[in-house]
Amino acid sequence: MSDESEALKLVSSAQLEDILDEHEKIVAEIRAELKRRRENAQHREIEHLDKHMEDARIKFADLKAFLMEVLAELRGEKKPAD
């Protein structure tokens, strides 16, 4: 057995419960902090949603222009540039 296991045998059940309660509280606080940080990051992204949407529109417009050019070439309406 490890030294930690041996040491735990010397601690009372009440003390073990106290240790668990304390550590569970710490874990809950860490989880709450992580949740807060994730939510703050999401809020920042939402605040910039207009910019993201504008970027998406520009990229979609470029894609649409490219596809229209490809279709025109496939239909023989336009010769490919060399």
PDB file of N, CA, C and O in Angstrom:
ATOM      1  N   MET A   1       0.838  -1.185   0.000  1.00  0.00           N
ATOM      2  CA  MET A   1       0.000   0.000   0.000  1.00  0.00           C
ATOM      3  C   MET A   1       0.876   1.239   0.000  1.00  0.00           C
ATOM      4  O   MET A   1       2.004   1.231   0.493  1.00  0.00           O
ATOM      5  N   SER A   2       0.331   2.294  -0.561  1.00  0.00           N
ATOM      6  CA  SER A   2       1.083   3.544  -0.613  1.00  0.00           C
ATOM      7  C   SER A   2       1.020   4.255   0.733  1.00  0.00           C
ATOM      8  O   SER A   2       0.186   3.961   1.589  1.00  0.00           O
ATOM      9  N   ASP A   3       1.931   5.193   0.877  1.00  0.00           N
ATOM     10  CA  ASP A   3       1.960   5.990   2.110  1.00  0.00           C
ATOM     11  C   ASP A   3       0.670   6.780   2.282  1.00  0.00           C
ATOM     12  O   ASP A   3       0.194   6.970   3.402  1.00  0.00           O
ATOM     13  N   GLU A   4       0.092   7.252   1.139  1.00  0.00           N
ATOM     14  CA  GLU A   4      -1.159   8.014   1.207  1.00  0.00           C
ATOM     15  C   GLU A   4      -2.293   7.143   1.740  1.00  0.00           C
ATOM     16  O   GLU A   4      -3.099   7.596   2.552  1.00  0.00           O
ATOM     17  N   SER A   5      -2.352   5.896   1.282  1.00  0.00           N
ATOM     18  CA  SER A   5      -3.393   4.983   1.767  1.00  0.00           C
ATOM     19  C   SER A   5      -3.244   4.732   3.258  1.00  0.00           C
ATOM     20  O   SER A   5      -4.231   4.687   3.993  1.00  0.00           O
ATOM     21  N   GLU A   6      -2.039   4.573   3.687  1.00  0.00           N
ATOM     22  CA  GLU A   6      -1.779   4.357   5.115  1.00  0.00           C
ATOM     23  C   GLU A   6      -2.167   5.593   5.924  1.00  0.00           C
ATOM     24  O   GLU A   6      -2.734   5.485   7.011  1.00  0.00           O
ATOM     25  N   ALA A   7      -1.854   6.764   5.380  1.00  0.00           N
ATOM     26  CA  ALA A   7      -2.178   8.008   6.078  1.00  0.00           C
ATOM     27  C   ALA A   7      -3.685   8.184   6.189  1.00  0.00           C
ATOM     28  O   ALA A   7      -4.183   8.655   7.211  1.00  0.00           O
ATOM     29  N   LEU A   8      -4.415   7.807   5.141  1.00  0.00           N
ATOM     30  CA  LEU A   8      -5.877   7.941   5.174  1.00  0.00           C
ATOM     31  C   LEU A   8      -6.497   7.073   6.258  1.00  0.00           C
ATOM     32  O   LEU A   8      -7.520   7.437   6.838  1.00  0.00           O
ATOM     33  N   LYS A   9      -5.895   5.950   6.530  1.00  0.00           N
ATOM     34  CA  LYS A   9      -6.416   5.063   7.580  1.00  0.00           C
ATOM     35  C   LYS A   9      -6.353   5.720   8.960  1.00  0.00           C
ATOM     36  O   LYS A   9      -7.104   5.359   9.866  1.00  0.00           O
ATOM     37  N   LEU A  10      -5.453   6.682   9.105  1.00  0.00           N
ATOM     38  CA  LEU A  10      -5.281   7.350  10.392  1.00  0.00           C
ATOM     39  C   LEU A  10      -6.242   8.523  10.581  1.00  0.00           C
ATOM     40  O   LEU A  10      -6.354   9.060  11.683  1.00  0.00           O
ATOM     41  N   VAL A  11      -6.925   8.915   9.531  1.00  0.00           N
ATOM     42  CA  VAL A  11      -7.834  10.063   9.573  1.00  0.00           C
ATOM     43  C   VAL A  11      -9.247   9.558   9.881  1.00  0.00           C
ATOM     44  O   VAL A  11      -9.674   8.532   9.352  1.00  0.00           O
ATOM     45  N   SER A  12      -9.955  10.273  10.722  1.00  0.00           N
ATOM     46  CA  SER A  12     -11.305   9.855  11.088  1.00  0.00           C
ATOM     47  C   SER A  12     -12.263  10.032   9.914  1.00  0.00           C
ATOM     48  O   SER A  12     -11.994  10.800   8.990  1.00  0.00           O
ATOM     49  N   SER A  13     -13.364   9.326   9.961  1.00  0.00           N
ATOM     50  CA  SER A  13     -14.383   9.436   8.912  1.00  0.00           C
ATOM     51  C   SER A  13     -14.915  10.864   8.820  1.00  0.00           C
ATOM     52  O   SER A  13     -15.153  11.375   7.725  1.00  0.00           O
ATOM     53  N   ALA A  14     -15.099  11.501   9.964  1.00  0.00           N
ATOM     54  CA  ALA A  14     -15.594  12.882   9.975  1.00  0.00           C
ATOM     55  C   ALA A  14     -14.603  13.812   9.291  1.00  0.00           C
ATOM     56  O   ALA A  14     -14.995  14.710   8.546  1.00  0.00           O
ATOM     57  N   GLN A  15     -13.322  13.596   9.547  1.00  0.00           N
ATOM     58  CA  GLN A  15     -12.301  14.425   8.898  1.00  0.00           C
ATOM     59  C   GLN A  15     -12.275  14.181   7.389  1.00  0.00           C
ATOM     60  O   GLN A  15     -12.122  15.115   6.602  1.00  0.00           O
ATOM     61  N   LEU A  16     -12.425  12.917   6.998  1.00  0.00           N
ATOM     62  CA  LEU A  16     -12.475  12.599   5.565  1.00  0.00           C
ATOM     63  C   LEU A  16     -13.667  13.281   4.899  1.00  0.00           C
ATOM     64  O   LEU A  16     -13.552  13.805   3.791  1.00  0.00           O
ATOM     65  N   GLU A  17     -14.810  13.271   5.581  1.00  0.00           N
ATOM     66  CA  GLU A  17     -16.001  13.951   5.059  1.00  0.00           C
ATOM     67  C   GLU A  17     -15.729  15.446   4.899  1.00  0.00           C
ATOM     68  O   GLU A  17     -16.100  16.048   3.891  1.00  0.00           O
ATOM     69  N   ASP A  18     -15.085  16.031   5.892  1.00  0.00           N
ATOM     70  CA  ASP A  18     -14.744  17.459   5.820  1.00  0.00           C
ATOM     71  C   ASP A  18     -13.808  17.743   4.642  1.00  0.00           C
ATOM     72  O   ASP A  18     -13.990  18.716   3.910  1.00  0.00           O
ATOM     73  N   ILE A  19     -12.811  16.883   4.474  1.00  0.00           N
ATOM     74  CA  ILE A  19     -11.875  17.047   3.356  1.00  0.00           C
ATOM     75  C   ILE A  19     -12.623  16.954   2.028  1.00  0.00           C
ATOM     76  O   ILE A  19     -12.411  17.772   1.133  1.00  0.00           O
ATOM     77  N   LEU A  20     -13.493  15.963   1.904  1.00  0.00           N
ATOM     78  CA  LEU A  20     -14.281  15.809   0.667  1.00  0.00           C
ATOM     79  C   LEU A  20     -15.169  17.023   0.423  1.00  0.00           C
ATOM     80  O   LEU A  20     -15.227  17.540  -0.693  1.00  0.00           O
ATOM     81  N   ASP A  21     -15.860  17.479   1.467  1.00  0.00           N
ATOM     82  CA  ASP A  21     -16.735  18.644   1.329  1.00  0.00           C
ATOM     83  C   ASP A  21     -15.951  19.860   0.844  1.00  0.00           C
ATOM     84  O   ASP A  21     -16.399  20.588  -0.042  1.00  0.00           O
ATOM     85  N   GLU A  22     -14.777  20.068   1.434  1.00  0.00           N
ATOM     86  CA  GLU A  22     -13.948  21.211   1.062  1.00  0.00           C
ATOM     87  C   GLU A  22     -13.514  21.108  -0.405  1.00  0.00           C
ATOM     88  O   GLU A  22     -13.579  22.090  -1.146  1.00  0.00           O
ATOM     89  N   HIS A  23     -13.083  19.945  -0.808  1.00  0.00           N
ATOM     90  CA  HIS A  23     -12.610  19.771  -2.180  1.00  0.00           C
ATOM     91  C   HIS A  23     -13.758  19.820  -3.187  1.00  0.00           C
ATOM     92  O   HIS A  23     -13.582  20.319  -4.299  1.00  0.00           O
ATOM     93  N   GLU A  24     -14.916  19.315  -2.814  1.00  0.00           N
ATOM     94  CA  GLU A  24     -16.079  19.409  -3.694  1.00  0.00           C
ATOM     95  C   GLU A  24     -16.485  20.868  -3.886  1.00  0.00           C
ATOM     96  O   GLU A  24     -16.892  21.267  -4.977  1.00  0.00           O
ATOM     97  N   LYS A  25     -16.371  21.665  -2.816  1.00  0.00           N
ATOM     98  CA  LYS A  25     -16.669  23.092  -2.904  1.00  0.00           C
ATOM     99  C   LYS A  25     -15.686  23.770  -3.866  1.00  0.00           C
ATOM    100  O   LYS A  25     -16.081  24.592  -4.693  1.00  0.00           O
ATOM    101  N   ILE A  26     -14.404  23.415  -3.747  1.00  0.00           N
ATOM    102  CA  ILE A  26     -13.387  23.988  -4.629  1.00  0.00           C
ATOM    103  C   ILE A  26     -13.660  23.606  -6.080  1.00  0.00           C
ATOM    104  O   ILE A  26     -13.568  24.449  -6.973  1.00  0.00           O
ATOM    105  N   VAL A  27     -13.991  22.350  -6.315  1.00  0.00           N
ATOM    106  CA  VAL A  27     -14.298  21.894  -7.679  1.00  0.00           C
ATOM    107  C   VAL A  27     -15.509  22.649  -8.220  1.00  0.00           C
ATOM    108  O   VAL A  27     -15.518  23.051  -9.383  1.00  0.00           O
ATOM    109  N   ALA A  28     -16.520  22.844  -7.394  1.00  0.00           N
ATOM    110  CA  ALA A  28     -17.718  23.589  -7.827  1.00  0.00           C
ATOM    111  C   ALA A  28     -17.351  25.025  -8.186  1.00  0.00           C
ATOM    112  O   ALA A  28     -17.858  25.568  -9.167  1.00  0.00           O
ATOM    113  N   GLU A  29     -16.477  25.639  -7.402  1.00  0.00           N
ATOM    114  CA  GLU A  29     -16.052  27.001  -7.698  1.00  0.00           C
ATOM    115  C   GLU A  29     -15.273  27.074  -9.002  1.00  0.00           C
ATOM    116  O   GLU A  29     -15.446  28.013  -9.779  1.00  0.00           O
ATOM    117  N   ILE A  30     -14.421  26.092  -9.244  1.00  0.00           N
ATOM    118  CA  ILE A  30     -13.663  26.047 -10.501  1.00  0.00           C
ATOM    119  C   ILE A  30     -14.606  25.864 -11.679  1.00  0.00           C
ATOM    120  O   ILE A  30     -14.450  26.523 -12.708  1.00  0.00           O
ATOM    121  N   ARG A  31     -15.589  24.969 -11.537  1.00  0.00           N
ATOM    122  CA  ARG A  31     -16.569  24.761 -12.617  1.00  0.00           C
ATOM    123  C   ARG A  31     -17.358  26.043 -12.893  1.00  0.00           C
ATOM    124  O   ARG A  31     -17.611  26.380 -14.049  1.00  0.00           O
ATOM    125  N   ALA A  32     -17.740  26.747 -11.847  1.00  0.00           N
ATOM    126  CA  ALA A  32     -18.488  27.996 -12.013  1.00  0.00           C
ATOM    127  C   ALA A  32     -17.632  29.039 -12.723  1.00  0.00           C
ATOM    128  O   ALA A  32     -18.133  29.774 -13.574  1.00  0.00           O
ATOM    129  N   GLU A  33     -16.360  29.112 -12.386  1.00  0.00           N
ATOM    130  CA  GLU A  33     -15.453  30.056 -13.039  1.00  0.00           C
ATOM    131  C   GLU A  33     -15.274  29.714 -14.517  1.00  0.00           C
ATOM    132  O   GLU A  33     -15.274  30.605 -15.366  1.00  0.00           O
ATOM    133  N   LEU A  34     -15.123  28.439 -14.822  1.00  0.00           N
ATOM    134  CA  LEU A  34     -15.004  28.020 -16.222  1.00  0.00           C
ATOM    135  C   LEU A  34     -16.274  28.354 -17.007  1.00  0.00           C
ATOM    136  O   LEU A  34     -16.208  28.805 -18.151  1.00  0.00           O
ATOM    137  N   LYS A  35     -17.416  28.129 -16.385  1.00  0.00           N
ATOM    138  CA  LYS A  35     -18.691  28.447 -17.034  1.00  0.00           C
ATOM    139  C   LYS A  35     -18.788  29.946 -17.301  1.00  0.00           C
ATOM    140  O   LYS A  35     -19.209  30.367 -18.379  1.00  0.00           O
ATOM    141  N   ARG A  36     -18.397  30.747 -16.311  1.00  0.00           N
ATOM    142  CA  ARG A  36     -18.431  32.202 -16.464  1.00  0.00           C
ATOM    143  C   ARG A  36     -17.534  32.643 -17.611  1.00  0.00           C
ATOM    144  O   ARG A  36     -17.915  33.497 -18.412  1.00  0.00           O
ATOM    145  N   ARG A  37     -16.343  32.062 -17.689  1.00  0.00           N
ATOM    146  CA  ARG A  37     -15.413  32.428 -18.764  1.00  0.00           C
ATOM    147  C   ARG A  37     -15.951  32.048 -20.133  1.00  0.00           C
ATOM    148  O   ARG A  37     -15.835  32.816 -21.089  1.00  0.00           O
ATOM    149  N   ARG A  38     -16.544  30.856 -20.226  1.00  0.00           N
ATOM    150  CA  ARG A  38     -17.131  30.428 -21.516  1.00  0.00           C
ATOM    151  C   ARG A  38     -18.262  31.357 -21.924  1.00  0.00           C
ATOM    152  O   ARG A  38     -18.366  31.748 -23.087  1.00  0.00           O
ATOM    153  N   GLU A  39     -19.109  31.710 -20.963  1.00  0.00           N
ATOM    154  CA  GLU A  39     -20.227  32.604 -21.262  1.00  0.00           C
ATOM    155  C   GLU A  39     -19.729  33.981 -21.687  1.00  0.00           C
ATOM    156  O   GLU A  39     -20.275  34.581 -22.613  1.00  0.00           O
ATOM    157  N   ASN A  40     -18.697  34.482 -21.016  1.00  0.00           N
ATOM    158  CA  ASN A  40     -18.131  35.777 -21.404  1.00  0.00           C
ATOM    159  C   ASN A  40     -17.566  35.721 -22.819  1.00  0.00           C
ATOM    160  O   ASN A  40     -17.738  36.661 -23.595  1.00  0.00           O
ATOM    161  N   ALA A  41     -16.898  34.631 -23.155  1.00  0.00           N
ATOM    162  CA  ALA A  41     -16.351  34.475 -24.508  1.00  0.00           C
ATOM    163  C   ALA A  41     -17.481  34.447 -25.536  1.00  0.00           C
ATOM    164  O   ALA A  41     -17.364  35.039 -26.609  1.00  0.00           O
ATOM    165  N   GLN A  42     -18.566  33.762 -25.207  1.00  0.00           N
ATOM    166  CA  GLN A  42     -19.714  33.710 -26.117  1.00  0.00           C
ATOM    167  C   GLN A  42     -20.329  35.095 -26.290  1.00  0.00           C
ATOM    168  O   GLN A  42     -20.708  35.474 -27.398  1.00  0.00           O
ATOM    169  N   HIS A  43     -20.428  35.844 -25.207  1.00  0.00           N
ATOM    170  CA  HIS A  43     -20.984  37.196 -25.284  1.00  0.00           C
ATOM    171  C   HIS A  43     -20.116  38.092 -26.165  1.00  0.00           C
ATOM    172  O   HIS A  43     -20.627  38.892 -26.948  1.00  0.00           O
ATOM    173  N   ARG A  44     -18.794  37.946 -26.026  1.00  0.00           N
ATOM    174  CA  ARG A  44     -17.887  38.744 -26.877  1.00  0.00           C
ATOM    175  C   ARG A  44     -18.092  38.388 -28.344  1.00  0.00           C
ATOM    176  O   ARG A  44     -18.090  39.271 -29.203  1.00  0.00           O
ATOM    177  N   GLU A  45     -18.268  37.106 -28.637  1.00  0.00           N
ATOM    178  CA  GLU A  45     -18.488  36.688 -30.025  1.00  0.00           C
ATOM    179  C   GLU A  45     -19.825  37.217 -30.553  1.00  0.00           C
ATOM    180  O   GLU A  45     -19.925  37.631 -31.708  1.00  0.00           O
ATOM    181  N   ILE A  46     -20.836  37.199 -29.707  1.00  0.00           N
ATOM    182  CA  ILE A  46     -22.150  37.715 -30.109  1.00  0.00           C
ATOM    183  C   ILE A  46     -22.061  39.210 -30.394  1.00  0.00           C
ATOM    184  O   ILE A  46     -22.696  39.708 -31.324  1.00  0.00           O
ATOM    185  N   GLU A  47     -21.272  39.924 -29.592  1.00  0.00           N
ATOM    186  CA  GLU A  47     -21.106  41.360 -29.810  1.00  0.00           C
ATOM    187  C   GLU A  47     -20.471  41.648 -31.171  1.00  0.00           C
ATOM    188  O   GLU A  47     -20.678  42.721 -31.737  1.00  0.00           O
ATOM    189  N   HIS A  48     -19.702  40.698 -31.695  1.00  0.00           N
ATOM    190  CA  HIS A  48     -19.048  40.869 -32.995  1.00  0.00           C
ATOM    191  C   HIS A  48     -19.767  40.106 -34.111  1.00  0.00           C
ATOM    192  O   HIS A  48     -19.211  39.904 -35.191  1.00  0.00           O
ATOM    193  N   LEU A  49     -20.990  39.689 -33.846  1.00  0.00           N
ATOM    194  CA  LEU A  49     -21.738  38.896 -34.819  1.00  0.00           C
ATOM    195  C   LEU A  49     -21.942  39.633 -36.137  1.00  0.00           C
ATOM    196  O   LEU A  49     -21.872  39.018 -37.201  1.00  0.00           O
ATOM    197  N   ASP A  50     -22.194  40.940 -36.087  1.00  0.00           N
ATOM    198  CA  ASP A  50     -22.373  41.706 -37.324  1.00  0.00           C
ATOM    199  C   ASP A  50     -21.150  41.598 -38.217  1.00  0.00           C
ATOM    200  O   ASP A  50     -21.273  41.440 -39.431  1.00  0.00           O
ATOM    201  N   LYS A  51     -19.974  41.682 -37.619  1.00  0.00           N
ATOM    202  CA  LYS A  51     -18.722  41.572 -38.381  1.00  0.00           C
ATOM    203  C   LYS A  51     -18.589  40.177 -38.985  1.00  0.00           C
ATOM    204  O   LYS A  51     -18.204  40.032 -40.145  1.00  0.00           O
ATOM    205  N   HIS A  52     -18.909  39.155 -38.197  1.00  0.00           N
ATOM    206  CA  HIS A  52     -18.836  37.782 -38.696  1.00  0.00           C
ATOM    207  C   HIS A  52     -19.801  37.579 -39.866  1.00  0.00           C
ATOM    208  O   HIS A  52     -19.460  36.936 -40.859  1.00  0.00           O
ATOM    209  N   MET A  53     -20.999  38.132 -39.739  1.00  0.00           N
ATOM    210  CA  MET A  53     -21.989  37.984 -40.809  1.00  0.00           C
ATOM    211  C   MET A  53     -21.532  38.705 -42.075  1.00  0.00           C
ATOM    212  O   MET A  53     -21.715  38.193 -43.179  1.00  0.00           O
ATOM    213  N   GLU A  54     -20.948  39.875 -41.923  1.00  0.00           N
ATOM    214  CA  GLU A  54     -20.449  40.616 -43.080  1.00  0.00           C
ATOM    215  C   GLU A  54     -19.329  39.840 -43.765  1.00  0.00           C
ATOM    216  O   GLU A  54     -19.289  39.760 -44.993  1.00  0.00           O
ATOM    217  N   ASP A  55     -18.427  39.274 -42.984  1.00  0.00           N
ATOM    218  CA  ASP A  55     -17.354  38.453 -43.548  1.00  0.00           C
ATOM    219  C   ASP A  55     -17.921  37.256 -44.300  1.00  0.00           C
ATOM    220  O   ASP A  55     -17.429  36.898 -45.370  1.00  0.00           O
ATOM    221  N   ALA A  56     -18.948  36.644 -43.744  1.00  0.00           N
ATOM    222  CA  ALA A  56     -19.570  35.493 -44.396  1.00  0.00           C
ATOM    223  C   ALA A  56     -20.221  35.908 -45.705  1.00  0.00           C
ATOM    224  O   ALA A  56     -20.144  35.178 -46.694  1.00  0.00           O
ATOM    225  N   ARG A  57     -20.868  37.086 -45.724  1.00  0.00           N
ATOM    226  CA  ARG A  57     -21.492  37.565 -46.965  1.00  0.00           C
ATOM    227  C   ARG A  57     -20.446  37.783 -48.051  1.00  0.00           C
ATOM    228  O   ARG A  57     -20.656  37.423 -49.209  1.00  0.00           O
ATOM    229  N   ILE A  58     -19.322  38.373 -47.669  1.00  0.00           N
ATOM    230  CA  ILE A  58     -18.255  38.636 -48.641  1.00  0.00           C
ATOM    231  C   ILE A  58     -17.720  37.313 -49.190  1.00  0.00           C
ATOM    232  O   ILE A  58     -17.535  37.175 -50.399  1.00  0.00           O
ATOM    233  N   LYS A  59     -17.474  36.354 -48.321  1.00  0.00           N
ATOM    234  CA  LYS A  59     -16.961  35.065 -48.764  1.00  0.00           C
ATOM    235  C   LYS A  59     -17.987  34.356 -49.641  1.00  0.00           C
ATOM    236  O   LYS A  59     -17.619  33.721 -50.629  1.00  0.00           O
ATOM    237  N   PHE A  60     -19.260  34.455 -49.293  1.00  0.00           N
ATOM    238  CA  PHE A  60     -20.295  33.832 -50.094  1.00  0.00           C
ATOM    239  C   PHE A  60     -20.371  34.501 -51.466  1.00  0.00           C
ATOM    240  O   PHE A  60     -20.557  33.823 -52.476  1.00  0.00           O
ATOM    241  N   ALA A  61     -20.229  35.819 -51.506  1.00  0.00           N
ATOM    242  CA  ALA A  61     -20.264  36.533 -52.782  1.00  0.00           C
ATOM    243  C   ALA A  61     -19.103  36.090 -53.665  1.00  0.00           C
ATOM    244  O   ALA A  61     -19.280  35.912 -54.870  1.00  0.00           O
ATOM    245  N   ASP A  62     -17.928  35.911 -53.090  1.00  0.00           N
ATOM    246  CA  ASP A  62     -16.769  35.422 -53.846  1.00  0.00           C
ATOM    247  C   ASP A  62     -17.019  34.013 -54.377  1.00  0.00           C
ATOM    248  O   ASP A  62     -16.701  33.711 -55.527  1.00  0.00           O
ATOM    249  N   LEU A  63     -17.580  33.167 -53.546  1.00  0.00           N
ATOM    250  CA  LEU A  63     -17.895  31.800 -53.961  1.00  0.00           C
ATOM    251  C   LEU A  63     -18.914  31.798 -55.090  1.00  0.00           C
ATOM    252  O   LEU A  63     -18.775  31.060 -56.066  1.00  0.00           O
ATOM    253  N   LYS A  64     -19.931  32.622 -54.950  1.00  0.00           N
ATOM    254  CA  LYS A  64     -20.974  32.696 -55.976  1.00  0.00           C
ATOM    255  C   LYS A  64     -20.364  33.157 -57.308  1.00  0.00           C
ATOM    256  O   LYS A  64     -20.676  32.589 -58.355  1.00  0.00           O
ATOM    257  N   ALA A  65     -19.509  34.168 -57.278  1.00  0.00           N
ATOM    258  CA  ALA A  65     -18.871  34.661 -58.497  1.00  0.00           C
ATOM    259  C   ALA A  65     -18.017  33.568 -59.130  1.00  0.00           C
ATOM    260  O   ALA A  65     -18.022  33.400 -60.349  1.00  0.00           O
ATOM    261  N   PHE A  66     -17.290  32.832 -58.308  1.00  0.00           N
ATOM    262  CA  PHE A  66     -16.456  31.749 -58.811  1.00  0.00           C
ATOM    263  C   PHE A  66     -17.312  30.668 -59.461  1.00  0.00           C
ATOM    264  O   PHE A  66     -16.996  30.207 -60.558  1.00  0.00           O
ATOM    265  N   LEU A  67     -18.383  30.263 -58.802  1.00  0.00           N
ATOM    266  CA  LEU A  67     -19.251  29.220 -59.353  1.00  0.00           C
ATOM    267  C   LEU A  67     -19.936  29.675 -60.648  1.00  0.00           C
ATOM    268  O   LEU A  67     -20.113  28.882 -61.572  1.00  0.00           O
ATOM    269  N   MET A  68     -20.315  30.933 -60.707  1.00  0.00           N
ATOM    270  CA  MET A  68     -20.925  31.455 -61.938  1.00  0.00           C
ATOM    271  C   MET A  68     -19.920  31.405 -63.091  1.00  0.00           C
ATOM    272  O   MET A  68     -20.281  31.090 -64.225  1.00  0.00           O
ATOM    273  N   GLU A  69     -18.673  31.714 -62.794  1.00  0.00           N
ATOM    274  CA  GLU A  69     -17.627  31.670 -63.815  1.00  0.00           C
ATOM    275  C   GLU A  69     -17.396  30.234 -64.276  1.00  0.00           C
ATOM    276  O   GLU A  69     -17.247  29.985 -65.473  1.00  0.00           O
ATOM    277  N   VAL A  70     -17.365  29.298 -63.348  1.00  0.00           N
ATOM    278  CA  VAL A  70     -17.178  27.887 -63.690  1.00  0.00           C
ATOM    279  C   VAL A  70     -18.333  27.403 -64.554  1.00  0.00           C
ATOM    280  O   VAL A  70     -18.116  26.730 -65.562  1.00  0.00           O
ATOM    281  N   LEU A  71     -19.547  27.738 -64.170  1.00  0.00           N
ATOM    282  CA  LEU A  71     -20.716  27.331 -64.964  1.00  0.00           C
ATOM    283  C   LEU A  71     -20.658  27.914 -66.369  1.00  0.00           C
ATOM    284  O   LEU A  71     -20.973  27.225 -67.339  1.00  0.00           O
ATOM    285  N   ALA A  72     -20.263  29.160 -66.486  1.00  0.00           N
ATOM    286  CA  ALA A  72     -20.158  29.792 -67.802  1.00  0.00           C
ATOM    287  C   ALA A  72     -19.122  29.068 -68.648  1.00  0.00           C
ATOM    288  O   ALA A  72     -19.348  28.839 -69.837  1.00  0.00           O
ATOM    289  N   GLU A  73     -17.998  28.707 -68.059  1.00  0.00           N
ATOM    290  CA  GLU A  73     -16.965  27.985 -68.791  1.00  0.00           C
ATOM    291  C   GLU A  73     -17.458  26.610 -69.212  1.00  0.00           C
ATOM    292  O   GLU A  73     -17.196  26.178 -70.335  1.00  0.00           O
ATOM    293  N   LEU A  74     -18.166  25.917 -68.330  1.00  0.00           N
ATOM    294  CA  LEU A  74     -18.682  24.588 -68.650  1.00  0.00           C
ATOM    295  C   LEU A  74     -19.723  24.641 -69.766  1.00  0.00           C
ATOM    296  O   LEU A  74     -19.830  23.712 -70.566  1.00  0.00           O
ATOM    297  N   ARG A  75     -20.464  25.698 -69.816  1.00  0.00           N
ATOM    298  CA  ARG A  75     -21.486  25.872 -70.856  1.00  0.00           C
ATOM    299  C   ARG A  75     -20.872  26.380 -72.166  1.00  0.00           C
ATOM    300  O   ARG A  75     -21.557  26.474 -73.185  1.00  0.00           O
ATOM    301  N   GLY A  76     -19.602  26.699 -72.131  1.00  0.00           N
ATOM    302  CA  GLY A  76     -18.944  27.207 -73.326  1.00  0.00           C
ATOM    303  C   GLY A  76     -19.210  28.659 -73.596  1.00  0.00           C
ATOM    304  O   GLY A  76     -18.937  29.149 -74.692  1.00  0.00           O
ATOM    305  N   GLU A  77     -19.742  29.363 -72.610  1.00  0.00           N
ATOM    306  CA  GLU A  77     -20.074  30.768 -72.779  1.00  0.00           C
ATOM    307  C   GLU A  77     -18.850  31.656 -72.665  1.00  0.00           C
ATOM    308  O   GLU A  77     -18.862  32.809 -73.095  1.00  0.00           O
ATOM    309  N   LYS A  78     -17.816  31.121 -72.095  1.00  0.00           N
ATOM    310  CA  LYS A  78     -16.638  31.903 -71.811  1.00  0.00           C
ATOM    311  C   LYS A  78     -15.417  31.024 -71.941  1.00  0.00           C
ATOM    312  O   LYS A  78     -15.412  29.893 -71.456  1.00  0.00           O
ATOM    313  N   LYS A  79     -14.382  31.525 -72.586  1.00  0.00           N
ATOM    314  CA  LYS A  79     -13.155  30.744 -72.699  1.00  0.00           C
ATOM    315  C   LYS A  79     -12.300  30.987 -71.448  1.00  0.00           C
ATOM    316  O   LYS A  79     -12.211  32.115 -70.963  1.00  0.00           O
ATOM    317  N   PRO A  80     -11.677  29.928 -70.932  1.00  0.00           N
ATOM    318  CA  PRO A  80     -10.812  30.117 -69.751  1.00  0.00           C
ATOM    319  C   PRO A  80      -9.617  30.996 -70.099  1.00  0.00           C
ATOM    320  O   PRO A  80      -9.067  30.909 -71.197  1.00  0.00           O
ATOM    321  N   ALA A  81      -9.225  31.836 -69.156  1.00  0.00           N
ATOM    322  CA  ALA A  81      -8.064  32.716 -69.346  1.00  0.00           C
ATOM    323  C   ALA A  81      -6.796  31.880 -69.232  1.00  0.00           C
ATOM    324  O   ALA A  81      -6.707  30.982 -68.395  1.00  0.00           O
ATOM    325  N   ASP A  82      -5.825  32.178 -70.072  1.00  0.00           N
ATOM    326  CA  ASP A  82      -4.545  31.443 -70.024  1.00  0.00           C
ATOM    327  C   ASP A  82      -3.584  32.083 -69.100  1.00  0.00           C
ATOM    328  O   ASP A  82      -2.464  31.597 -68.940  1.00  0.00           O
TER     329      ASP A  82
END
